[in-house]
Amino acid sequence: MKNILLPTDFSDNSWNAINYALNFYKNTKCNFYLLHVNKFNDVIEDNSTIVSIQEKVDNITIDQAKIELKLVLEKINKKFSNNKYHNFFTLIDADFFIESLRKYIVEKKIDVLVMGTKGATAGLNKYIIGSNTTDAITKVKCTTLVVPENAKFNRIKEIAFPTDFSLYNNLQLLQPITEILDEKRSYIRIVNISKRTTELNKSQKNSKELLQDYFLNYNCSFHLLTNSKIQDAVQCFVDTNHIDLIAMPAKSLNYFQQMLFHNRVEKNNYYKEVPFLVLHE
């Protein structure tokens, strides 16, 4: 039984992530935890009247969240009738968002966190993903499925695994990928992208051999690409190979920074349609 955490702010974007997750795990026994986090008020007032007013506001907010969560459950039950595999639970918390995620990931023994994202704007720059999702990827140690705003679930036929061939000391990190390969009979394409044509060093060669052994019994291929801009190479590879899911370790910071944490939104399409599976040790 998998435990899946689904944060929601009741937006269309968060509903899209929920919708994607329910389709993704359609044939998997799961406990789904719908979590709404109220904005945490970190200003402490001594005035009892102000505190009393704040408590009333908090109570109204919580009551409204309960109503909204109930509506989400009704929407789920109407669209997905999967009592055989899926159980649903609702959670409401008043805390900093990341602290709340960390708390429930431990308390509910969460296997996968599913986050919706639609990008963000800061000044004149448009960024690939919003701040909450960015923080979740980098600060919460849990396998995270990032679902872009336009992602629609289809059969997961092709998985891209971009890697710099950093040495993998813990191959257990890759288990979420093999679970998908086993269940969905997918094809995994391991992609190394370098800015210039160079041979792999000894450590990288060892890492590649480890990956070859690990995926020996799966449909797997290796691809070596050269491009001065990693995000452009990924874009081309995703489009050419009709990639349905991009998976990569969170510790591959160099790749992450160049693929997700930049502001070239207008020139990239994959981030709007292809989910990312972020792997944590």
Residue pairs with C-beta under 8 A, 6 or more apart in sequence:
1 29
1 30
1 31
2 25
2 28
2 29
2 30
2 31
2 111
2 112
3 30
3 31
3 33
3 108
3 109
3 110
3 111
3 112
4 21
4 25
4 30
4 31
4 32
4 33
4 110
4 111
4 112
4 113
4 114
5 33
5 35
5 101
5 104
5 105
5 108
5 110
5 112
5 113
5 114
5 142
6 14
6 17
6 18
6 21
6 32
6 33
6 34
6 35
6 114
7 14
7 35
7 36
7 37
7 97
7 101
7 113
7 114
7 115
7 132
8 14
8 15
8 17
8 18
8 34
8 35
8 36
8 69
8 72
9 36
10 36
10 68
10 72
11 116
13 116
13 117
13 118
13 149
14 116
15 72
15 75
15 116
16 116
16 147
16 149
16 151
17 114
17 115
17 116
17 147
18 34
18 72
18 76
18 114
18 116
19 79
19 153
20 114
20 145
20 147
20 151
20 152
20 153
20 275
21 32
21 114
21 145
21 147
22 32
22 76
22 80
22 82
22 86
23 153
24 145
24 153
24 156
25 85
25 86
26 82
26 85
27 85
27 183
28 85
28 183
29 85
29 86
30 85
30 86
30 87
31 87
31 88
31 89
31 108
32 86
32 87
32 88
32 89
33 89
33 90
33 91
33 104
33 108
33 110
34 69
34 72
34 73
34 88
34 89
34 90
34 91
35 90
35 91
35 92
35 93
35 100
35 101
35 104
36 65
36 68
36 69
36 90
36 91
36 92
36 93
37 92
37 93
37 94
37 95
37 97
37 100
38 58
38 61
38 62
38 65
38 92
38 93
38 94
39 94
40 94
40 95
40 96
41 54
41 58
41 94
42 96
45 51
45 54
58 94
62 92
62 94
65 92
66 90
66 92
69 90
69 92
70 90
73 88
73 90
76 88
80 86
91 104
93 100
93 103
93 104
95 103
97 132
97 135
98 135
98 136
98 139
98 140
101 113
101 136
101 140
101 142
102 140
104 110
105 113
105 140
105 142
110 142
111 142
111 143
112 142
112 143
112 144
112 145
112 176
113 136
113 140
113 142
113 143
113 144
113 145
114 144
114 145
114 147
115 132
115 133
115 136
115 137
115 144
115 145
115 146
115 147
116 133
116 147
116 148
116 149
117 129
117 130
117 132
117 133
117 146
117 147
117 148
117 149
118 130
118 148
118 149
119 126
119 127
119 128
119 129
119 130
119 149
119 265
119 271
119 272
120 126
120 127
120 129
120 130
120 131
121 127
125 263
126 263
126 265
126 266
127 261
127 262
127 263
127 265
128 259
128 260
128 261
128 262
128 263
128 264
128 265
128 268
128 271
129 137
129 146
129 260
129 261
129 271
133 146
134 260
134 261
136 144
137 144
137 146
137 250
137 256
137 260
137 278
138 250
140 280
141 250
141 280
141 281
142 280
143 176
143 277
143 278
143 279
143 280
144 276
144 277
144 278
144 280
145 275
145 276
145 277
145 278
146 275
146 276
146 277
146 278
147 275
148 271
148 272
148 273
148 274
148 275
149 272
150 272
150 273
151 272
151 273
151 274
151 275
152 273
154 244
155 184
155 244
156 180
156 184
156 186
156 244
156 245
157 184
157 186
157 187
157 242
157 244
158 186
158 187
158 189
158 241
158 242
158 243
158 244
158 245
159 177
159 180
159 181
159 186
159 187
159 188
159 189
159 243
159 244
159 245
159 246
159 247
160 188
160 189
160 191
160 234
160 237
160 238
160 241
160 243
160 245
160 246
160 247
161 177
161 188
161 189
161 190
161 191
161 246
161 247
161 248
162 191
162 192
162 193
162 230
162 234
162 246
162 248
162 252
162 255
162 259
163 190
163 191
163 192
163 207
163 211
163 248
163 249
163 252
163 255
164 192
164 204
164 252
164 254
164 255
165 192
165 200
165 203
165 204
165 205
165 207
165 208
165 211
166 203
166 204
166 207
166 249
166 251
166 252
167 203
167 204
167 206
167 207
167 210
168 174
168 207
168 210
168 211
170 281
171 210
171 214
173 249
173 279
173 280
173 281
174 214
174 279
176 247
176 277
176 279
177 188
177 247
177 277
177 279
178 215
178 218
180 186
180 245
180 277
181 188
181 215
181 218
181 219
185 219
186 219
186 244
186 245
187 219
187 220
187 221
188 215
188 218
188 219
188 220
188 221
188 247
189 220
189 221
189 222
189 223
189 237
189 241
189 243
190 211
190 215
190 220
190 221
190 222
190 223
191 222
191 223
191 225
191 234
191 237
192 200
192 208
192 222
192 223
192 224
192 225
193 225
193 226
193 227
193 230
193 233
193 234
193 255
194 224
194 225
194 226
195 226
195 227
195 228
195 230
196 226
196 228
197 226
200 208
208 222
211 222
212 220
212 222
223 237
225 233
225 237
226 233
227 233
227 236
229 258
230 255
230 258
230 259
231 258
231 259
231 262
231 264
231 268
232 267
234 246
234 259
234 270
235 267
235 268
235 269
235 270
237 243
238 246
238 270
238 274
239 269
239 270
243 270
243 274
244 274
245 274
245 275
245 276
245 277
246 270
246 274
246 275
246 276
246 277
247 276
247 277
247 278
247 279
248 255
248 256
248 276
248 277
248 278
248 279
249 278
249 279
249 280
249 281
250 256
250 278
250 279
250 280
251 281
260 271
260 276
265 271
